[in-house]
Amino acid sequence: MRKAKELPQTPLLQEAPPLSTERRGVSVFNIPIQWFALITVITIAAVYTGTLPAGMIGSLLVMIVIGEALGWIGDRTPIIKSYLGGGAIVAIFGSAYLVYSGLLPEGVATSVEGFMTTGGFLDFYIAALITGSILGMNSKVLVKVGVRYFAPIFGAILGAVLLAAAIGSLIGFTLEEAVLVITLPIMGGGMGAGAVPMAQIYSEFLGQPASYYISILVPALALGNVFAIIIAGLLNKLGQKVPSLTGNGKLIDGFEEEKPSTKFDLQKLSVGLLAALLFFTLGHLLGAVLPIHPYAIMIILVAAAKVLNLLPQALVEGASQWYQFVAKAFTLALLFGIGVAYTDLGAVLSALSFQYVVIVLAVVLGAVIGAAIIGRLVGFYPIESGITAGLCMANMGGTGDVAVLSAAKRMQLMPFAQIASRLGGAIILLLAGLIMSLF
């Protein structure tokens, strides 16, 4: 009897080969564009009929859908995509314009702002990036960077002060205006950690109420943040044209993520989420008794755990995978929230006199140049040093760090950005108190 030919054994469920770009067509957020358009229509209908769910669900839906749409547009708009930060800057300032113009209903804007601030979404995002990116680093290189990173931070401060003072003297600003009113607020680590306590310092020395000085400091801070995002995009472009200036996301040779050997694992993702929440909470727990910002404490704790090899490999891989997931899924949503909750377009527009714009630009450029030069002297790549120690001191703190690193396409440098924002901002506050006594 003739033996039947055996069929090859194949699993019932096989992973389909990836579709080519041509077959997939245009997509937004990994969704075919026609389906994303339908999702956008449903979201907008809920927004303008007042039926958008309250709290996290409605806020996150609006942030993801409109943020991804704005980012998609920005990444495909000539000039903007090449020189002005692409989707990152369109997501931020597009959403800020929706609030400024009244196109985004006040109730939705209030809900998004609450989700970003009291709801803690910004902290949730940054906690994931700090924990995952540090635990994903090469521990030997983490030790190698060490205290040397403070050298480009001081270079950024020196560069910003010198260039602002020089340019200010040419266009009619006094040294006091150029340094105290413009340079220090821009370099001070954002609004809550920089401008607000700085206004208190000014109030104690100069006599006016703190609210008076905040109204002066805010335009400098907002406009400096705009320039920081734009210059981040330009530095990314410069790195593509002059490869010797950049490590393509590495601060020094050998500084790179240790790619997990396993594929994405749902259990490891949940462990990574837990690790991010735990380290963030530890930072606040110790921050209640130590005079250090909780973010800074968190960075120290995670770095120590990595260097001393205290954590199981499953947790390290989980934190790295969770960070990659959060960065991929929520970055443009977060940038939309930054535009709504933290970007006062009216303050930016009110500051647009020629002299004011020029001196703010001088501050940001001085910070980049100083950080890049000193960073190069201590062995760092100039572009990465200029972005983290320079631009991330000249932006609006945590929100600005996300925007700058997104525009520069170097989100893995978040830990160094946070060091510049938090510890660098603390140095600026100390300098503000010392300099005040000279005037």
C-alpha positions as CSV (number, residue, x, y, z in Angstrom):
1,M,0.0,0.0,0.0
2,R,1.3,3.4,-1.0
3,K,2.3,5.5,2.0
4,A,0.6,8.9,2.3
5,K,2.9,11.9,2.1
6,E,3.4,13.5,5.5
7,L,2.5,17.2,5.7
8,P,5.0,19.5,7.4
9,Q,4.2,20.2,11.1
10,T,3.3,23.9,11.5
11,P,1.9,25.7,14.5
12,L,-1.7,26.7,14.4
13,L,-0.7,30.3,15.1
14,Q,2.2,31.8,13.2
15,E,3.6,35.3,13.4
16,A,2.8,36.9,10.1
17,P,5.7,38.5,8.3
18,P,5.9,42.3,8.6
19,L,4.0,44.1,5.9
20,S,6.0,46.5,3.8
21,T,5.4,50.2,3.9
22,E,3.7,50.0,0.6
23,R,1.2,47.3,1.7
24,R,0.5,48.9,5.0
25,G,-0.1,52.3,3.6
26,V,0.0,55.4,5.7
27,S,-0.5,55.0,9.4
28,V,-0.7,57.1,12.6
29,F,0.2,55.5,16.0
30,N,0.5,52.2,14.1
31,I,-3.1,52.4,13.0
32,P,-4.1,52.8,9.3
33,I,-4.8,56.4,8.7
34,Q,-8.5,55.9,7.8
35,W,-9.1,54.2,11.1
36,F,-7.1,56.9,13.0
37,A,-9.3,59.5,11.3
38,L,-12.4,57.8,12.5
39,I,-11.0,57.6,16.0
40,T,-10.2,61.4,15.8
41,V,-13.7,62.2,14.6
42,I,-15.2,60.3,17.6
43,T,-12.9,62.0,20.0
44,I,-13.6,65.5,18.7
45,A,-17.4,64.7,18.8
46,A,-17.1,63.8,22.4
47,V,-15.0,66.9,23.1
48,Y,-17.5,69.4,21.5
49,T,-20.7,67.7,22.7
50,G,-19.6,67.7,26.3
51,T,-19.8,63.9,26.5
52,L,-16.0,63.2,27.0
53,P,-15.5,61.1,30.1
54,A,-14.1,63.0,33.0
55,G,-10.8,62.3,34.6
56,M,-8.0,60.1,33.3
57,I,-10.0,58.3,30.5
58,G,-11.2,61.4,28.7
59,S,-7.9,63.3,29.2
60,L,-5.7,60.5,28.0
61,L,-7.9,59.9,25.0
62,V,-7.6,63.5,23.9
63,M,-3.9,63.7,24.7
64,I,-3.1,60.6,22.7
65,V,-5.3,61.2,19.7
66,I,-4.7,64.9,19.2
67,G,-1.1,64.7,20.3
68,E,-0.4,61.9,17.8
69,A,-2.2,63.8,15.0
70,L,-0.2,67.0,15.7
71,G,3.0,65.0,15.9
72,W,2.3,63.2,12.6
73,I,1.7,66.6,10.9
74,G,4.9,68.1,12.4
75,D,7.1,65.2,11.4
76,R,5.9,65.6,7.8
77,T,5.9,69.4,7.5
78,P,8.9,70.9,5.5
79,I,11.3,73.1,7.5
80,I,9.5,72.2,10.8
81,K,10.5,68.5,10.5
82,S,14.1,69.3,9.6
83,Y,15.0,72.3,11.7
84,L,12.4,73.2,14.3
85,G,11.9,69.9,16.2
86,G,9.3,68.3,14.1
87,G,6.3,66.6,15.8
88,A,7.5,67.6,19.3
89,I,7.2,71.3,18.8
90,V,4.0,71.1,16.8
91,A,2.4,68.9,19.6
92,I,3.4,71.4,22.3
93,F,2.6,74.7,20.6
94,G,-0.3,73.3,18.6
95,S,-2.0,72.3,21.8
96,A,-1.0,75.6,23.5
97,Y,-2.6,77.5,20.6
98,L,-5.8,75.4,21.0
99,V,-6.0,76.7,24.6
100,Y,-4.9,80.3,23.8
101,S,-7.5,80.6,20.9
102,G,-10.3,79.0,22.9
103,L,-10.7,76.2,20.3
104,L,-10.2,73.6,23.1
105,P,-13.2,73.8,25.5
106,E,-12.2,75.1,28.9
107,G,-13.5,72.0,30.6
108,V,-11.3,69.7,28.6
109,A,-8.3,72.0,29.1
110,T,-8.9,72.0,32.8
111,S,-9.3,68.2,32.8
112,V,-6.0,67.7,30.9
113,E,-4.2,70.2,33.2
114,G,-5.4,68.3,36.3
115,F,-4.3,65.0,34.9
116,M,-0.9,66.4,34.1
117,T,-0.4,68.1,37.4
118,T,-2.4,66.8,40.4
119,G,-3.0,63.5,38.5
120,G,0.8,63.0,38.2
121,F,1.0,61.9,34.6
122,L,4.2,63.9,34.0
123,D,5.8,62.3,37.1
124,F,4.6,58.9,35.9
125,Y,6.3,59.3,32.6
126,I,9.6,60.7,33.9
127,A,9.8,58.0,36.6
128,A,9.6,55.3,33.9
129,L,12.3,57.0,31.8
130,I,14.7,57.6,34.7
131,T,14.4,54.1,36.1
132,G,14.5,52.2,32.8
133,S,17.2,54.3,31.1
134,I,19.6,54.1,34.1
135,L,19.0,50.4,34.7
136,G,19.5,49.9,30.9
137,M,22.9,51.6,30.9
138,N,26.3,50.0,31.0
139,S,27.2,50.2,34.7
140,K,30.9,50.7,34.0
141,V,30.2,53.7,31.9
142,L,27.8,55.0,34.5
143,V,30.6,55.1,37.0
144,K,32.9,56.6,34.4
145,V,30.6,59.6,33.8
146,G,30.4,60.3,37.6
147,V,31.0,63.8,38.9
148,R,32.6,64.8,35.6
149,Y,29.1,65.6,34.4
150,F,29.0,68.7,36.6
151,A,31.8,70.3,34.5
152,P,29.6,70.9,31.4
153,I,26.8,72.1,33.8
154,F,29.1,74.9,35.1
155,G,30.2,75.5,31.5
156,A,26.6,76.1,30.5
157,I,26.1,78.6,33.4
158,L,29.3,80.4,32.5
159,G,28.5,80.5,28.8
160,A,25.0,81.8,29.3
161,V,26.0,84.5,31.7
162,L,28.9,85.8,29.6
163,L,27.1,85.8,26.3
164,A,23.9,87.3,27.7
165,A,25.9,90.1,29.5
166,A,27.9,90.8,26.3
167,I,24.8,90.9,24.0
168,G,22.8,92.7,26.5
169,S,25.3,95.5,26.8
170,L,25.1,96.0,23.0
171,I,21.3,96.2,22.8
172,G,20.6,98.4,25.9
173,F,20.2,96.0,28.8
174,T,21.9,96.6,32.1
175,L,24.0,93.9,33.7
176,E,21.3,93.4,36.3
177,E,18.6,93.0,33.8
178,A,20.6,90.7,31.6
179,V,21.8,88.4,34.4
180,L,19.1,88.5,37.1
181,V,15.9,89.1,35.2
182,I,16.6,87.0,32.1
183,T,19.6,84.6,32.4
184,L,19.1,83.1,35.9
185,P,15.3,82.4,35.4
186,I,16.0,80.7,32.1
187,M,18.8,78.5,33.7
188,G,16.9,78.0,36.9
189,G,15.3,74.6,36.5
190,G,11.7,75.5,35.5
191,M,8.8,77.2,37.1
192,G,8.2,75.4,40.4
193,A,11.8,74.6,41.2
194,G,13.3,77.7,39.6
195,A,11.2,80.8,38.9
196,V,8.9,80.6,42.0
197,P,11.7,80.3,44.6
198,M,13.8,82.8,42.7
199,A,11.0,85.3,42.9
200,Q,10.9,84.8,46.7
201,I,14.7,85.5,46.8
202,Y,14.2,88.7,44.7
203,S,11.3,89.7,46.9
204,E,13.4,89.4,50.1
205,F,16.3,91.4,48.7
206,L,14.5,94.0,46.5
207,G,11.2,94.6,48.4
208,Q,8.5,94.0,45.7
209,P,6.0,91.1,46.2
210,A,7.0,87.8,44.7
211,S,4.1,87.9,42.3
212,Y,5.6,91.0,40.7
213,Y,8.9,89.2,40.0
214,I,7.1,86.1,38.7
215,S,5.3,88.2,36.1
216,I,8.8,89.4,34.9
217,L,10.5,86.0,35.0
218,V,7.8,83.9,33.3
219,P,8.2,85.4,29.8
220,A,12.0,84.8,29.9
221,L,11.4,81.2,31.0
222,A,8.7,80.5,28.4
223,L,10.7,82.0,25.5
224,G,13.9,80.3,26.6
225,N,12.0,77.0,26.5
226,V,10.9,77.7,22.9
227,F,14.4,78.3,21.8
228,A,15.7,75.2,23.7
229,I,13.3,73.0,21.8
230,I,14.1,74.5,18.4
231,I,17.9,74.4,19.0
232,A,17.6,70.7,20.1
233,G,16.2,69.9,16.6
234,L,19.0,71.9,15.0
235,L,21.6,70.0,17.0
236,N,20.2,66.7,15.9
237,K,20.4,67.9,12.3
238,L,24.0,69.1,12.9
239,G,24.9,65.7,14.3
240,Q,23.7,64.1,11.1
241,K,25.9,66.3,9.0
242,V,29.0,66.3,11.3
243,P,29.1,62.8,12.8
244,S,32.3,63.5,14.8
245,L,30.4,65.9,17.1
246,T,27.8,63.3,18.3
247,G,27.5,60.0,19.9
248,N,24.0,59.5,18.5
249,G,22.5,59.5,21.9
250,K,25.6,58.4,23.8
251,L,27.2,60.9,26.1
252,I,30.6,59.2,25.9
253,D,32.0,56.2,24.1
254,G,30.5,53.0,25.4
255,F,27.5,54.8,26.9
256,E,24.5,52.8,25.6
257,E,21.6,50.8,26.7
258,E,22.2,47.2,27.4
259,K,19.6,45.7,25.1
260,P,17.6,43.0,26.8
261,S,18.2,39.5,25.3
262,T,14.6,38.5,25.6
263,K,11.5,39.7,23.7
264,F,9.0,42.0,25.3
265,D,7.3,40.1,28.1
266,L,4.0,41.2,29.8
267,Q,5.2,40.0,33.2
268,K,8.4,41.9,32.9
269,L,6.6,45.0,31.8
270,S,4.5,44.8,35.0
271,V,7.7,44.4,37.1
272,G,9.2,47.4,35.3
273,L,6.1,49.5,36.1
274,L,6.4,48.5,39.8
275,A,10.1,49.4,39.8
276,A,9.4,52.9,38.4
277,L,6.7,53.5,41.0
278,L,8.8,52.2,43.8
279,F,11.9,54.2,43.0
280,F,9.8,57.4,42.5
281,T,8.2,56.8,45.9
282,L,11.6,56.2,47.6
283,G,12.8,59.5,46.2
284,H,9.9,61.3,47.8
285,L,10.2,59.3,51.1
286,L,13.9,60.4,51.5
287,G,13.1,63.8,50.0
288,A,11.0,64.5,53.1
289,V,14.1,64.4,55.3
290,L,16.9,65.3,52.9
291,P,17.3,68.8,51.4
292,I,17.5,67.3,47.8
293,H,14.9,67.2,45.1
294,P,13.1,63.8,45.0
295,Y,14.1,63.4,41.3
296,A,17.7,63.8,42.2
297,I,17.4,61.3,45.0
298,M,15.7,58.9,42.7
299,I,18.5,59.1,40.1
300,I,21.1,58.4,42.9
301,L,19.2,55.4,44.2
302,V,18.6,53.9,40.7
303,A,22.3,54.5,39.7
304,A,23.5,53.0,43.0
305,A,21.3,49.9,42.5
306,K,22.7,49.5,39.0
307,V,26.4,50.0,39.8
308,L,26.2,47.7,42.8
309,N,24.3,45.1,40.9
310,L,21.6,44.9,43.6
311,L,18.6,44.1,41.5
312,P,17.6,40.8,39.8
313,Q,18.0,40.6,36.1
314,A,14.2,40.2,35.6
315,L,13.6,43.6,37.2
316,V,16.4,45.3,35.3
317,E,15.0,44.0,32.0
318,G,11.5,44.8,33.0
319,A,12.4,48.4,33.8
320,S,14.1,48.8,30.5
321,Q,11.2,47.3,28.6
322,W,8.7,49.5,30.5
323,Y,10.7,52.6,29.7
324,Q,10.7,51.7,26.0
325,F,7.0,51.1,26.0
326,V,6.1,54.4,27.8
327,A,8.4,56.4,25.6
328,K,6.8,54.9,22.5
329,A,3.2,55.0,23.6
330,F,2.9,58.3,25.6
331,T,5.6,60.8,24.4
332,L,3.3,62.8,22.0
333,A,0.4,62.6,24.4
334,L,2.6,64.0,27.1
335,L,3.8,66.8,24.8
336,F,0.2,67.7,24.1
337,G,-0.4,67.9,27.9
338,I,2.7,70.1,28.3
339,G,1.3,72.5,25.8
340,V,-2.1,72.6,27.6
341,A,-0.9,72.7,31.2
342,Y,2.5,74.4,31.1
343,T,2.9,76.5,28.0
344,D,1.4,80.0,28.3
345,L,1.4,81.2,24.7
346,G,0.2,84.6,25.8
347,A,3.3,85.1,27.9
348,V,5.5,84.0,25.0
349,L,3.8,86.4,22.5
350,S,3.9,89.3,25.0
351,A,7.7,89.0,25.2
352,L,8.3,89.2,21.5
353,S,10.2,92.5,21.3
354,F,13.4,92.3,19.2
355,Q,15.8,93.1,22.0
356,Y,14.1,90.6,24.4
357,V,14.2,87.8,21.8
358,V,17.8,88.4,21.0
359,I,19.0,88.3,24.6
360,V,17.0,85.2,25.4
361,L,18.5,83.5,22.4
362,A,21.9,84.6,23.6
363,V,21.3,82.9,27.0
364,V,20.3,79.6,25.3
365,L,23.1,79.7,22.8
366,G,25.6,80.5,25.5
367,A,24.4,77.6,27.6
368,V,24.8,75.2,24.7
369,I,28.2,76.5,23.6
370,G,29.6,76.5,27.2
371,A,28.3,73.0,27.9
372,A,29.6,71.6,24.6
373,I,33.1,73.1,24.9
374,I,33.6,72.0,28.6
375,G,31.9,68.7,27.9
376,R,34.4,68.1,25.0
377,L,37.3,68.9,27.3
378,V,36.2,66.3,29.9
379,G,35.6,63.6,27.2
380,F,31.9,64.0,26.4
381,Y,30.4,64.3,22.9
382,P,29.7,68.0,22.3
383,I,26.2,67.7,21.0
384,E,25.0,65.4,23.7
385,S,26.7,67.5,26.3
386,G,25.2,70.7,24.8
387,I,21.7,69.1,24.8
388,T,21.7,67.7,28.3
389,A,23.8,70.1,30.3
390,G,23.0,73.1,28.2
391,L,19.5,73.0,26.8
392,C,18.1,71.0,29.7
393,M,19.2,73.8,32.0
394,A,17.7,76.5,29.7
395,N,14.3,74.9,29.4
396,M,11.3,74.6,31.7
397,G,12.5,71.7,33.9
398,G,10.9,68.3,33.6
399,T,8.4,69.3,30.9
400,G,11.1,71.0,29.0
401,D,13.4,68.0,29.3
402,V,10.9,65.8,27.6
403,A,10.3,68.3,24.8
404,V,14.0,69.0,24.2
405,L,15.0,65.3,24.2
406,S,12.1,64.4,22.0
407,A,13.0,67.1,19.5
408,A,16.7,66.0,19.6
409,K,15.6,62.3,19.3
410,R,17.7,61.4,22.3
411,M,15.1,60.4,25.0
412,Q,17.6,57.9,26.5
413,L,19.5,60.8,28.0
414,M,16.7,61.7,30.4
415,P,18.7,60.9,33.6
416,F,21.4,63.4,32.6
417,A,18.7,65.9,31.6
418,Q,17.2,65.6,35.0
419,I,20.5,66.1,36.8
420,A,21.0,69.3,34.8
421,S,17.4,70.5,35.5
422,R,17.3,69.6,39.2
423,L,20.8,69.9,40.6
424,G,21.8,72.5,38.1
425,G,18.7,74.5,39.0
426,A,19.6,74.3,42.7
427,I,23.1,75.7,41.8
428,I,21.3,78.6,40.0
429,L,19.2,79.4,43.1
430,L,22.3,79.5,45.2
431,L,24.0,81.8,42.7
432,A,20.9,84.1,42.6
433,G,21.1,84.6,46.4
434,L,24.9,85.4,46.2
435,I,24.6,87.7,43.2
436,M,21.7,89.6,44.7
437,S,24.0,90.8,47.5
438,L,26.2,92.5,44.8
439,F,23.4,94.7,43.4
